[in-house]
Amino acid sequence: MIVPTRRVDEYRMQVSKSTSEFLTLLKKSDLLPQADLQDAALTVAQLDDPTQQEIADILVEDGYLTHYQADRLLEVRFGAW
């Protein structure tokens, strides 16, 4: 399922519902400054229909999140942060 195009900085991208949900949770968590959040979103947008686990893995690999933070986001999903 594709959600509407979202504007991130000067770029436009289409992301899956799963990606959108993960990025929304990441934003709500306040783990990243806005500039890093935008960079992370652009990184994730380059993936082909990733699972939330794949998103977490790439954000850890690229240094945006620690393993602990990624695991916590995956556990919490849309629960209380």
C-alpha positions as CSV (number, residue, x, y, z in Angstrom):
1,M,0.0,0.0,0.0
2,I,1.4,3.4,-1.0
3,V,0.5,6.5,1.0
4,P,0.3,10.0,-0.4
5,T,3.5,11.8,-1.4
6,R,5.2,13.4,1.6
7,R,7.4,16.5,1.4
8,V,10.7,16.1,3.1
9,D,13.0,19.2,2.7
10,E,13.3,19.8,-1.0
11,Y,12.5,16.2,-2.0
12,R,9.3,14.4,-2.7
13,M,9.0,10.7,-2.1
14,Q,6.4,8.0,-1.9
15,V,6.6,5.6,1.0
16,S,4.7,2.6,2.1
17,K,2.3,2.6,5.1
18,S,4.9,0.6,7.1
19,T,7.6,3.1,6.4
20,S,5.4,6.1,7.1
21,E,4.4,4.6,10.5
22,F,8.0,3.9,11.5
23,L,9.1,7.4,10.5
24,T,6.2,8.9,12.3
25,L,7.1,7.0,15.5
26,L,10.7,8.1,15.0
27,K,9.7,11.7,14.8
28,K,7.4,11.4,17.9
29,S,10.3,9.8,19.8
30,D,12.5,13.0,19.4
31,L,15.6,10.8,19.1
32,L,16.9,12.7,16.1
33,P,17.2,16.4,15.4
34,Q,15.0,17.6,12.5
35,A,17.9,17.6,10.0
36,D,18.9,14.0,10.8
37,L,15.3,12.9,10.7
38,Q,15.0,14.3,7.2
39,D,18.3,12.6,6.1
40,A,17.1,9.4,7.6
41,A,13.7,9.7,5.8
42,L,15.6,10.2,2.5
43,T,17.7,7.1,3.2
44,V,14.7,5.0,3.9
45,A,12.9,6.3,0.8
46,Q,15.6,4.7,-1.3
47,L,14.6,1.2,0.0
48,D,12.2,-0.9,-2.0
49,D,9.1,-1.5,0.3
50,P,11.1,-2.2,3.4
51,T,9.8,-3.8,6.6
52,Q,10.0,-1.9,9.8
53,Q,12.9,-4.2,10.9
54,E,14.8,-3.4,7.7
55,I,14.2,0.3,8.3
56,A,15.5,0.0,11.8
57,D,18.6,-2.0,10.6
58,I,19.6,0.5,8.0
59,L,19.2,3.4,10.4
60,V,21.5,1.6,12.9
61,E,23.9,0.8,10.1
62,D,24.0,4.4,9.0
63,G,24.5,5.7,12.5
64,Y,21.2,7.4,13.0
65,L,20.1,5.0,15.8
66,T,21.8,2.7,18.3
67,H,20.7,-1.0,18.4
68,Y,18.9,-0.2,21.7
69,Q,17.0,2.7,20.2
70,A,16.0,0.7,17.1
71,D,14.8,-2.2,19.2
72,R,12.9,0.0,21.5
73,L,11.1,1.7,18.5
74,L,10.2,-1.7,17.1
75,E,8.8,-2.8,20.5
76,V,6.8,0.3,21.2
77,R,5.5,0.9,17.7
78,F,2.6,3.3,18.4
79,G,2.4,2.7,22.2
80,A,3.5,5.3,24.7
81,W,7.2,6.3,24.2
